[in-house]
Amino acid sequence: MLTDAQRVDVRRFCGYPLYGGQPVQAFGWRFFQQYGTLEFRMSNMQDAEEVVVTNYLTQLSALETAIYGTSDNLDTDVAAVWTHNKNEQRDREALFDSTRRRLCGFFGIPPGPAFDVSGSGGSIALVV
């Protein structure tokens, strides 16, 4: 069974909002059908499935940390024979987001509303 911290990471990496401690209207699984599916599947995994999810969480944590680590090189463009990859952060974010998508796929859910890789502010649109 996943720990509370692991469940928080699954929600976060999949782009779903925090669960919180109090049930309120228009929130969480009551509002997003996919969120309910995610919560159900996290609560009903087989042992082998939990191993796969735990491996994803380990990889995603390392990838996320590496993205933040790119700030160490933001002040260097060229040093001796070493040349900084100007696209390092973008490349690392693309790998991170690709792995997040695979985690969503493993759970059988679409990425959540907070999974915004386009910079557009989200993928939910209201058509009138």
N, C-alpha and C positions, 0 to 999 in steps of 0.2 A: 504494500500500500504506500502510495506517495506521501511524503511528509507535507505539512502545510506550506513550508517554504518551496518545495518542489512544485506544488500545485500553483502557487503564486507565479513562479517562473514559467510554467507552461502557459498560463493565461497571458502573461506579459509577452512572451516570445510569439505567441499566436496572435497577438494584437487585440486581445479582449480586455475590457476594463477590470479594475480590481473588484473583488467579490464583496468585500466589506463584511461587517458583522451584523448589520441590521437589514431585514428585508424592507424594501421600499418599492413604491410603484415605479414602473418604467425603468427597471434596473435589472441587470444581469440576465440570468436565464429566463426570467419572466418577460423580458423585452426582446432578446435575441434568441431565436430558435436554435441557432448554431451554438450559442453559449450553453444552452441546456444540454445539447448533444455532447459538448466537450465535458461538462461537469459529470454527466452520466458515464461517459467512457473513462474518465479519470478514476471514477469510483468503482468501476467494474472491470478493470484490466486483469488479464491473466498474468502470471508471474513472468513469462517470457516477454510479454508486451511491455511490462514495467521495466525490464532490463533495457529494451530498445529505447524507451522514453528517457530513462536515466542516462543512457549514452548520449542521446540528443542534447539533454540539458548540460552535460559535461562539455560537449563540443561547443554549444552555443555560448556558454559562460566564457570559455576561452576565446572564442571569436569576438565577443563583445568587449572583453578586456583588451584585445589586440587593437580594436578600433580606437579605444581611448588612448592607447599607447602611441598612436600615430602623432599625437600632439608633441611628443619628444623630438620629432624631426621637422616640425613646421618651420623652424627658423633656419634650416639648412637646405640649400638647393644643390650645391656641389662642394665636396670636401675631398681634396687630393684626388685619388682615382675613383672614389666612391661617389656615385651620383644618386641623389634622392629620387625615388619614384614619385612624381608629382601627383599621380593618381592613386597613391597608396590607400588613402582613406576611402575613396570611392570604391576601389577594388575590394577592400576588406568588408565594406558595408554590403556590397553585392554578394559576396560569399556568405556573409551573415544572414542576409535576407533570403538567399536561396535555401539555406539550411532551415530557416524558420518556415519557409513554404513547405519543405519536405516534412517537418514536424506536423504542420496543419494537415497535410495529405495523409500522414500516418493515422491521425485522429479522424480523418474523413470529414473535415470541416473546412470551409473557406477561411482565409485570413480575416481577422476581425477588423472592426472599424478603426482601430489605432494602428493598423499595419499600413502605414503610408510611406511607400518608398518613392512616390512620384513628387512629393513636396507640394501636392495640391491641397492638402488638408484633409484627406480622407477619400473614401470611395463610395460613400453613401450619397445618393442624389434623390431629390424630391421632384417628381414630375407631376405637374398639375394639368 
